[in-house]
Structure formats: structure tokens, C-alpha cells
Amino acid sequence: MKVRVLYFASVREKLGRDAEELELPADVSTIAGLRTHLRARGGAWAEALAESRLLRTAVNQDMAPPAAAIKPGDEVAFFPPVTGG
């Protein structure tokens, strides 16, 4: 399944990128699963997406909880609770 992942604010700064297209393994079907998958990259990924970090998520620009399902073609965003403007 291919999805587009967006990173905002401090997450973007830590990762050095604002977006990427990913082909996900068959066992990744929720936001929580995607976050775990990305964290497994290690280094900055493990730090920026650590379980202990409070992050908000959205699917196709709608706020979504970690258990929310993701489908092929979805856009998933990770961002801290407060983003400056």
C-alpha cells in the first residue's frame, strides 16, 4: 500500500524532510502501525516519532487517533500538539 506522509514543525526539523511517499508492508494498516514502522528506521526517526512524544495525527486532513485505519493513497500527517504560526 502506498501512502504520502507529511511531517510538520519539530518533527520536520528533526527528520530534515517535510514529506515522502512510502510503500508500506501489508502488516501496517493503522496510524500507530505506520509510526512504529517509521520509528524502526532508528536514529532521528526513533527520536522524532518516539512513543513518549505527544504527536497529533491526521488522515486526509482530518484529525485521527492512532488506531485509525489507513488505506492506499491516503495522506497521513504527524505534527506536535501546538504548531506556531
GIMO-V68931 format. One record per residue. N is the residue number from 1. RES is the residue in one small letter. PSI is psi in whole degrees, 0 to 359 (999 if undefined). Layout:
# GIMO-V68931
n:N res:RES psi:PSI
n:N res:RES psi:PSI
This chain:
# GIMO-V68931
n:1 res:m psi:132
n:2 res:k psi:132
n:3 res:v psi:161
n:4 res:r psi:130
n:5 res:v psi:130
n:6 res:l psi:142
n:7 res:y psi:133
n:8 res:f psi:155
n:9 res:a psi:232
n:10 res:s psi:331
n:11 res:v psi:313
n:12 res:r psi:316
n:13 res:e psi:316
n:14 res:k psi:324
n:15 res:l psi:342
n:16 res:g psi:24
n:17 res:r psi:156
n:18 res:d psi:346
n:19 res:a psi:162
n:20 res:e psi:155
n:21 res:e psi:134
n:22 res:l psi:141
n:23 res:e psi:113
n:24 res:l psi:148
n:25 res:p psi:159
n:26 res:a psi:333
n:27 res:d psi:0
n:28 res:v psi:109
n:29 res:s psi:3
n:30 res:t psi:167
n:31 res:i psi:317
n:32 res:a psi:318
n:33 res:g psi:321
n:34 res:l psi:316
n:35 res:r psi:316
n:36 res:t psi:316
n:37 res:h psi:315
n:38 res:l psi:321
n:39 res:r psi:329
n:40 res:a psi:347
n:41 res:r psi:340
n:42 res:g psi:186
n:43 res:g psi:230
n:44 res:a psi:329
n:45 res:w psi:315
n:46 res:a psi:324
n:47 res:e psi:310
n:48 res:a psi:328
n:49 res:l psi:19
n:50 res:a psi:145
n:51 res:e psi:329
n:52 res:s psi:346
n:53 res:r psi:130
n:54 res:l psi:115
n:55 res:l psi:146
n:56 res:r psi:156
n:57 res:t psi:153
n:58 res:a psi:148
n:59 res:v psi:122
n:60 res:n psi:43
n:61 res:q psi:15
n:62 res:d psi:131
n:63 res:m psi:141
n:64 res:a psi:145
n:65 res:p psi:165
n:66 res:p psi:329
n:67 res:a psi:357
n:68 res:a psi:137
n:69 res:a psi:148
n:70 res:i psi:147
n:71 res:k psi:163
n:72 res:p psi:135
n:73 res:g psi:354
n:74 res:d psi:156
n:75 res:e psi:121
n:76 res:v psi:130
n:77 res:a psi:140
n:78 res:f psi:132
n:79 res:f psi:153
n:80 res:p psi:163
n:81 res:p psi:325
n:82 res:v psi:120
n:83 res:t psi:129
n:84 res:g psi:162
n:85 res:g psi:999
